[in-house]
Amino acid sequence: MSSTKTAIVTGANKGIGLAIVRQLALQWPTSPFAASGSALTIYLTARNAPRGEEALKTLQSDPQLHEARALASQGGKSEIKYATLDISDDASIKSFVEDIKTTHPEGIDYVISNAGIAMTGFDEKVVKETLGCNYFGYDHKHSWRALRSRLTPHLARSK
Ligand SMILES: NC(=O)c1ccc[n+]([C@@H]2O[C@H](COP(=O)([O-])OP(=O)(O)OC[C@H]3O[C@@H](n4cnc5c(N)ncnc54)[C@H](OP(=O)(O)O)[C@@H]3O)[C@@H](O)[C@H]2O)c1
């Protein structure tokens, strides 16, 4: 049976996150998870819309993706969409999750929690902000923990 799976990648406008989106699109057709011929919708998310949209454009004109006919617009199985998501901003998390729930009432399949910061230097502020964003969440409310707690009930396989 053919269906569409949904993946979310955070902090995907550059670096490892962007590479993950690209490789998901490229390798999806040969993945065991796509054995039933299913398609994949990948949300490339970023906290900054111009940077995120620019990253999406880069992938849409990527020669290797084009050659492999990876993207739906090229006849492939993967579709990449941009969405704004700042994992340190509770309003951004709420808005993103609400949109995802509306667009994908069937649930989502994969979340790659990649977004993070690596600040320069080493002092109390750097340690606090780095651990705050990457692990605890600012004031223990925001960041990936908040995203995880809001998204987990909507994970298709967690039901
Ligand atoms: N590269 C390494 O050797 C290495 C080693 C260990 C762990 N990691 C971890 O792997 C992840 C990716 O690393 P990388 O080298 O690709 O880092 P990177 O090039 O600095 O990219 C980090 C990404 O996270 C985004 N981001 C930061 N804070 C965010 C927030 N509050 N909300 C949403 N997005 C946010 C950045 O967006 P902006 O462009 O807007 O800043 C960027 O897209 C990070 O979590 C990093 O800590 C990396």
The ligand as an ORCA input file, in Angstrom:
! r2SCAN-3c Opt
* xyz 0 1
  N      29.213     20.028     14.019
  C      29.664     19.273     15.034
  O      30.821     18.846     15.075
  C      28.723     18.895     16.147
  C      29.195     18.091     17.185
  C      28.330     17.726     18.219
  C      27.013     18.145     18.223
  N      26.586     18.945     17.192
  C      25.193     19.376     17.243
  O      24.583     19.056     15.999
  C      23.626     20.061     15.675
  C      23.933     20.687     14.325
  O      25.283     21.123     14.317
  P      25.842     21.998     13.121
  O      27.312     21.836     13.120
  O      25.097     21.707     11.863
  O      25.515     23.470     13.659
  P      25.226     24.814     12.847
  O      25.865     24.786     11.496
  O      25.592     25.920     13.792
  O      23.653     24.779     12.648
  C      22.798     24.867     13.756
  C      21.392     25.028     13.248
  O      20.532     25.144     14.386
  C      19.751     26.311     14.209
  N      19.295     26.846     15.484
  C      20.014     27.354     16.527
  N      19.204     27.753     17.510
  C      17.944     27.519     17.087
  C      16.665     27.724     17.635
  N      16.503     28.297     18.835
  N      15.560     27.349     16.925
  C      15.693     26.771     15.711
  N      16.878     26.571     15.104
  C      17.994     26.942     15.802
  C      20.649     27.273     13.460
  O      19.873     28.319     12.883
  P      20.505     29.773     12.544
  O      21.199     29.640     11.221
  O      19.313     30.646     12.513
  O      21.473     30.100     13.654
  C      21.219     26.315     12.426
  O      20.304     26.073     11.390
  C      23.666     21.090     16.809
  O      22.638     20.795     17.732
  C      25.037     20.879     17.404
  O      25.070     21.269     18.766
  C      27.402     19.322     16.178
*
